[in-house]
Amino acid sequence: ALKACAKNSKCNGVTKDKTKKYALYTGSTPRPGNGVISYVKQGKSYTASSTVWTVKSNSVVSKDYGTTVYTDLSKALKACAAASGCKAVSKVASGKYKLKASSSTTTSKGKTTYIQGSSVTTSNDFYWTEKSGYKFDNKLATTAYTSKTKALTACASKSTTCSGVTKTGGKYYIMKGSDITAASGSTSWVMGDRVEITSYMIFANRAWSIHSPYSALIPLLGVGTVV
């Protein structure tokens, strides 16, 4: 449903109803609904400094966080991600970026704002979004893991049914479903897309593109042949 909405310019969000069915909607302001979850489409996303940033074109934040003017976007985003009071980065002129203390934007032609979102890590070929103070409602299994690494590995191995990992009471559990609720003292890691890597190498006087994680090539020498 989210993929379909992302491709549809008229779609502003997806709503999951009590029967666990998903529907595309054109509205952008969700209304309270018991047992209903809405996913509202935001701006384009940009990942940097282990953080997801929402990109808003033709917008700027007026409230500055400090006076430093950065000439490199990646350095500005890194500085903002490390500062507890920084909420966004605005491109205020060509090649000039400033840290902002608010995520509230106003329209300003030609300017761009990057609003700080959740932190993101990669593990076991997947992206994971960290949500502090939240927990998944349903466990996929009762096994309690003693480390986040072990739990993420277990979840990734069950990627068709596992939605993420929740830490509660000092233990980590693999979870299912999309229902997440606020829970003081808990932290969840929501499984996202696979990390798709394309790189290149030269071998035997040929250029080779490397794709991970993929296994879509048909064996040339026969099934299971190892050369």
Wavefront OBJ file of the C-alpha trace (Angstrom):
o trace
v 0.000 0.000 0.000
v 2.823 2.407 0.852
v 4.586 1.649 -2.438
v 1.370 2.238 -4.368
v 0.798 5.535 -2.549
v 4.379 6.671 -3.175
v 3.882 6.184 -6.924
v 0.513 7.968 -6.979
v 0.819 11.769 -7.018
v -2.771 12.142 -5.775
v -2.230 9.892 -2.742
v -1.326 11.631 0.520
v -1.425 8.669 2.867
v -2.407 5.141 3.779
v -4.845 4.105 6.529
v -4.986 0.699 8.222
v -8.454 -0.018 9.642
v -9.585 -2.319 12.456
v -9.853 -5.265 10.039
v -6.147 -4.804 9.211
v -6.908 -3.705 5.656
v -5.043 -0.821 4.034
v -6.550 1.931 1.878
v -5.063 4.880 -0.016
v -6.346 8.377 0.793
v -6.070 11.863 -0.678
v -6.432 13.753 2.614
v -3.338 14.817 4.579
v -4.825 15.549 8.026
v -5.569 12.362 9.990
v -8.523 12.273 12.370
v -8.664 10.341 15.650
v -9.838 6.763 15.169
v -9.733 3.963 17.718
v -7.732 1.024 16.381
v -6.850 2.862 13.163
v -3.346 3.786 12.000
v -2.538 6.376 9.328
v 0.712 6.796 7.409
v 0.875 10.344 6.027
v 3.171 10.945 3.057
v 5.880 13.498 3.769
v 8.555 15.022 1.559
v 11.352 13.122 -0.119
v 13.717 11.369 2.257
v 17.475 11.789 2.516
v 19.671 9.612 4.717
v 22.850 11.070 6.225
v 24.727 10.745 9.520
v 22.608 7.686 10.407
v 19.492 9.869 10.337
v 16.524 10.124 7.993
v 15.854 13.699 6.873
v 12.634 14.896 5.249
v 13.452 17.205 2.344
v 11.130 20.173 1.813
v 11.750 22.245 -1.300
v 11.022 25.975 -1.404
v 10.937 26.191 2.384
v 13.055 27.592 5.197
v 13.119 27.611 9.012
v 13.514 31.073 10.535
v 14.799 30.101 14.007
v 18.567 29.586 13.872
v 20.583 27.145 15.974
v 23.892 28.937 16.340
v 25.512 31.299 13.856
v 27.793 28.967 11.876
v 27.308 28.951 8.112
v 28.311 25.660 6.468
v 29.407 25.376 2.856
v 28.934 21.593 2.739
v 25.542 19.910 3.251
v 26.940 16.686 4.709
v 28.901 18.619 7.357
v 25.820 20.644 8.282
v 23.677 17.521 8.632
v 26.365 15.803 10.709
v 26.595 18.815 13.033
v 22.812 18.972 13.396
v 22.510 15.237 14.129
v 25.085 15.605 16.918
v 23.397 18.651 18.503
v 20.462 17.910 20.821
v 18.746 21.231 20.111
v 19.053 21.147 16.328
v 15.892 20.150 14.463
v 16.703 20.930 10.847
v 19.139 22.335 8.299
v 18.146 25.007 5.782
v 19.924 25.892 2.576
v 19.735 29.674 2.844
v 21.738 30.543 -0.275
v 23.732 28.815 -2.978
v 26.243 26.566 -1.191
v 25.319 27.940 2.267
v 23.595 25.947 5.010
v 22.514 26.886 8.531
v 21.407 24.783 11.493
v 17.883 25.434 12.755
v 16.277 25.116 16.188
v 12.805 24.332 14.866
v 11.184 22.064 12.300
v 8.434 24.565 11.456
v 8.960 25.871 7.925
v 7.683 28.783 5.877
v 7.572 29.096 2.114
v 10.699 30.586 0.554
v 11.344 30.110 -3.159
v 14.668 28.541 -4.046
v 15.506 27.407 -0.510
v 15.498 23.838 0.818
v 15.094 22.477 4.334
v 16.159 19.095 5.711
v 14.087 18.150 8.766
v 15.650 15.691 11.188
v 13.797 12.424 11.717
v 14.546 9.057 13.295
v 18.000 7.524 13.496
v 18.700 4.670 11.090
v 21.221 1.832 11.261
v 22.043 -1.072 8.967
v 22.334 -4.689 10.089
v 21.992 -8.045 8.341
v 21.310 -6.428 4.948
v 18.381 -4.344 6.254
v 17.770 -0.761 7.354
v 16.416 -0.364 10.904
v 14.687 2.767 12.218
v 15.124 3.330 15.952
v 12.044 4.490 17.881
v 12.833 5.356 21.498
v 9.876 5.154 23.880
v 7.848 2.784 21.673
v 7.149 -0.946 21.511
v 5.559 -3.352 19.064
v 2.312 -4.774 20.385
v 2.788 -8.375 19.250
v 5.671 -10.806 19.720
v 6.646 -13.107 16.878
v 8.331 -15.495 19.343
v 8.803 -15.683 23.100
v 12.599 -16.005 22.983
v 14.327 -13.253 24.968
v 17.651 -12.187 23.457
v 20.433 -10.682 25.544
v 21.799 -8.418 22.799
v 20.374 -6.226 20.069
v 22.701 -7.795 17.487
v 21.347 -11.296 18.141
v 17.751 -10.077 18.020
v 18.250 -8.174 14.755
v 19.908 -11.235 13.217
v 16.988 -13.427 14.292
v 14.465 -10.925 12.915
v 16.303 -10.610 9.598
v 16.291 -14.391 9.212
v 12.487 -14.258 9.427
v 12.093 -11.144 7.272
v 8.792 -12.300 5.754
v 7.072 -12.359 9.160
v 9.231 -10.246 11.490
v 8.553 -6.497 11.593
v 11.201 -5.415 14.056
v 12.757 -5.759 17.492
v 11.615 -4.327 20.819
v 13.820 -3.916 23.897
v 11.886 -4.029 27.145
v 12.953 -5.000 30.640
v 16.547 -5.288 29.461
v 15.696 -8.031 26.951
v 15.195 -7.978 23.191
v 12.271 -9.649 21.405
v 11.476 -10.143 17.733
v 8.056 -8.741 16.891
v 5.354 -8.980 14.241
v 2.675 -6.710 12.796
v 2.710 -2.945 12.363
v 1.002 -1.886 15.598
v 3.358 0.238 17.726
v 2.394 2.052 20.915
v 4.152 4.434 23.289
v 5.910 2.643 26.140
v 8.216 4.408 28.574
v 11.552 2.617 28.914
v 11.157 0.616 25.719
v 12.961 1.017 22.401
v 12.057 -0.515 19.056
v 13.902 -1.021 15.797
v 11.554 -1.132 12.812
v 12.740 -3.229 9.888
v 12.875 -1.324 6.613
v 14.073 -2.017 3.095
v 16.986 -4.239 2.199
v 20.309 -2.464 1.847
v 20.990 -2.614 -1.859
v 24.635 -2.055 -2.692
v 26.072 -1.691 -6.182
v 29.812 -1.406 -6.605
v 32.322 -2.208 -9.317
v 35.554 -4.158 -9.695
v 38.042 -4.983 -12.466
v 39.018 -8.638 -12.950
v 40.250 -10.580 -15.982
v 40.257 -7.356 -17.974
v 36.520 -6.962 -17.421
v 34.391 -4.559 -15.419
v 32.018 -6.303 -12.997
v 29.093 -4.729 -11.126
v 28.470 -6.171 -7.658
v 24.921 -6.200 -6.267
v 24.073 -7.108 -2.671
v 21.930 -8.760 -1.452
v 20.867 -10.354 -4.743
v 20.805 -13.937 -5.999
v 19.007 -13.674 -9.309
v 21.567 -15.034 -11.740
v 20.711 -18.279 -13.549
v 23.573 -20.841 -13.350
v 25.391 -21.099 -16.690
v 27.190 -24.352 -15.984
v 24.337 -26.168 -14.311
v 22.454 -25.957 -11.030
v 24.728 -26.027 -8.000
v 27.960 -25.943 -10.018
v 30.856 -24.438 -8.103
v 33.892 -23.326 -10.108
l 1 2 3 4 5 6 7 8 9 10 11 12 13 14 15 16 17 18 19 20 21 22 23 24 25 26 27 28 29 30 31 32 33 34 35 36 37 38 39 40 41 42 43 44 45 46 47 48 49 50 51 52 53 54 55 56 57 58 59 60 61 62 63 64 65 66 67 68 69 70 71 72 73 74 75 76 77 78 79 80 81 82 83 84 85 86 87 88 89 90 91 92 93 94 95 96 97 98 99 100 101 102 103 104 105 106 107 108 109 110 111 112 113 114 115 116 117 118 119 120 121 122 123 124 125 126 127 128 129 130 131 132 133 134 135 136 137 138 139 140 141 142 143 144 145 146 147 148 149 150 151 152 153 154 155 156 157 158 159 160 161 162 163 164 165 166 167 168 169 170 171 172 173 174 175 176 177 178 179 180 181 182 183 184 185 186 187 188 189 190 191 192 193 194 195 196 197 198 199 200 201 202 203 204 205 206 207 208 209 210 211 212 213 214 215 216 217 218 219 220 221 222 223 224 225 226 227
